[in-house]
Amino acid sequence: MFKLSTSFVALCLFSSVAFALPAKEECSKPTTVTVYATATSTSTSTVLPTATSKVEANDAAHHAGKIYFGTATDNGYWSDKDYLKIVSDNHMFGQITPENNMKWMYTEPSRGVFNFTDSDALVKFAEKNGQILRGHNCVWYNQLPSWLTSGTWDAKTLASIVEEHCHTLVNHYKGKIYSWDVINEPFNDDGTWRTTMFYNTLNTTYIPLALEAARKADPHAKLYINDYNIEGQGAKSTAMINLIKDLKARKVPIDGVGIQGHLIVGELPSTIEQNLRDITATGVEVAITELDIRMNLPETPALLEQQKKDYETVISACRNVKGCVGVTIWEFADQYSWVPSTFSGQGGALPWNEQYVKKPAYDGIIAGFE
């Protein structure tokens, strides 16, 4: 999904996609409280239930035979000391994904001029804390630098640009990244190809081009294609499966499919586990890469209970499928979620509230791994 910087928030207003395309928004620091026995809705006086589990999520994932449970983060949030303490705990989060810092507009702001300052800081952070890294991402149609989007490129030149960018980015972190979202969001919801500057100029050839460049840059990193609205069976999931089969038949390197998991409370597909099995049957691994489950505000005890069940459903589906290697939530505390700035009247999508109190959703995560 879209995770845009603040300057890009307005773009989301023009999206006609049902699962609106996200925007990153810098938030003010949360209010710190000293008593965490209960949580109170920000818009009502209702006392809300909180989580009771004392098990840490990455430990639970390991116990279930998974490689990790993780979160997205960016170093712009680390001045929040309460946030930093939680995200640094590798018993809670054994993996991190850069929410924005590895995207094209930040890593190659001018053609051929690469800037890895922020992403290097995130890699060092993960190494210090003993956390696995997922790279996100090489080729996506959004958050591109203006030099790229404003240019007029023939196929040969654009192919060279894609190849150079992917190879340079992946090679810079050779040996440090578990997996890369090499291609992000190539499909429309009906399973047709998304029309982007890459598809319009290169047709589908940009996909094997990017994957092969990434493989040459780091032969040991897992290479993924990542997309949203492929959580359950349907036209878009079928298109992804067919793409994986085609790439494998042509011996193009592909190791995994990222299933984003931007979902709505009470509206989960009923075929999540079977869909994971269908994808892994093609010979690739899968991961839940950007999980959050949003609701209409204000939060209520009933909505939080349903959200708990929904988190458990997603996690247990991954637990039950051998080829599902791990789960990443898209940030962990509600004040840093992209949801409220993108979906009017919705929020509460994450397992921690704005005071860093674990919500019932956290119990759902632990139950899902058990």
Secondary structure, 3 states (H helix, E strand, C coil): CCCECHHHHHHHCCCCCCCCCCECCCCCCCCCCCCCCCEECCCCCCEECCCCCCCCHHHHHHHCCCCEEEEEECHHHCCCHHHHHHHCCCCCCCEEEECCCCCHHHHCCECCECCCHHHHHHHHHHHHHCCEEEEEEEECCCCCCHHHHCCCCCHHHHHHHHHHHHHHHHHHCCCCCCEEEEEECCECCCCCECCCHHHHHHHHHHHHHHHHHHHHHCCCCEEEEEECCCCCCCHHHHHHHHHHHHHHHCCCCCCEEEECCEEECCCCCCCHHHHHHHHHCCCCEEEEEEEEEEEECCCCHHHHHHHHHHHHHHHHHHHHCCCEEEEEECCCEHHHCCHHHHCCCEECCCCECCCCCECHHHHHHHHHHC
